[in-house]
Amino acid sequence: MLQRLLDKWYTPHAPRSKFEILRGKEDKWYYHLVGGNGEIMYSSELYISREHAERGAHDAQRATIGARIVVID
């Protein structure tokens, strides 16, 4: 029963979000978090190298796993 529910709601071919590393002006690097629908959800600060931008994207990815949503009124 549980497996049928999982099969119904989970598909490995569903669009997933991703981090894109890009080169910007003056050879600075940054990353975007792009949603499964192709919309840019977040754009990072500028980094001095591609390696720093990749590290920033990895850090952001790690920091958001299991993150809670908190509404502050």
Buried (B, 14 or more C-beta within 10 A) or exposed (E): EEEEEEEEEEEEEEEEBBBEBEEEEEEBBBBBBBBEEEEEEEBBEBBEEBEBBBEBBEEBBEEEEEEEEEEEE
